[in-house]
Amino acid sequence: MDMEQESINSDEPKKVGAPIGNQNAKKKPFTEQMKRFILANPEKMEKIIEGIFKEAEDGSLAALSIIMDRVEGKPIQATDITSSDGTVISAIAMSFVEPDGNKD
């Protein structure tokens, strides 16, 4: 029975939420400090933004990249996975393991 059918037909409640050990919500002290600084000093943030735009106008590709990443979002990076003989792998089999070590 495949996983999709199993989860639909199972009487057990569906497991939701982040996996055990996930640290995505971990605090980022530098980011938190920067946010506090910006809120307390909005005029400095405005000067920084003006400086980035000035650098971009003067031809700085780094400044232009910063602006584009914030406005358009960072471009998706394509990654090809190749085998040892150089051929592109088009499918990868995945197996999910429960925290107790048993396969799902």
N, C-alpha and C positions, 0 to 999 in steps of 0.2 A: 504494500500500500504506500503511495507517495505521501510526502509531508502535507501537501495541501489537503488531500482527502482526510488524512489522519486528524488534522487540526479541526476540520469541519465536523467530522463524525465523532470526535472525542467528547466524553462526558466531563473531562477535566477542564477547569477554567484555563483559558488561554493566558500564557505568561506574557506580561507586558512590562515595559520599563527598560532601563539600561541594564546591560549584563553586569554580573558581579565583578567588581574591580574596576569598572569604568570610571575614569577620572576626568571626563569631558567638562564636568561642572566645577572642576577644581578651581579654587580662587587664583587669580593672577594679580599678585601684589603690585607689579609695575603698572599694569593697566588700570587698576583701581586708583593708584596714586595719581596717574595722569588725568583720569576723569575728574578727580577732586581738584587738581590744579586748574584744569580748563574751566570748570564751573566757577572757581574763585577768581580766575584771571581771564575773562573772555577777550579782553583787548589784546592780550599776548597771543592768543590763538589766532585772532584776526591778522596780526602782523605776520605770523608764521605762514598762514595761508597766502597772504599777499606776496610774501617772499618766494613761495613755491611757484606761484603764477609768474612772477617776474623772471625767475630762473628759466621757466619753460619758454617764455617769450624770447629770452636771450639764447635759446637753442639747447638747453639742457635736456637731454633725452631721459635722464633719471627723474627730473621734475615732471616731465610730460608723462612718464610712466606712472608716477605716483598719482597724478590727477586722473589719468585714464582708468587706473585700477579702482579708484574711489567712485568715479562717475559710472563707468561701464561694467565694473566688476572684472576680476582677473580672468584672463582667457583660460579655457579648459586646456589642460595639457594632455595630449594623446600619448599613450604609452603602448608600444608593441611588445608583446612577450614572445620571445623566440626560443626555439629548442636549440640543443647543442649543434645541430646541423644547419642552423640559420633559417629554418622555415618558421613562419609566423604561426603561433598557436591561437586558434580561433575559439576554443572552448576549454573551460577548466572545470573539472568535477570538484564539488565541495561536499564536505561531510561535516555536519554539525555535531558537537559533543556537549552533553550536559555537564554541569559542574561536578557531578559525581563520577564522571568519566565514561558513562554509557552513551552510546550513539543514540541520537534522537530517532 
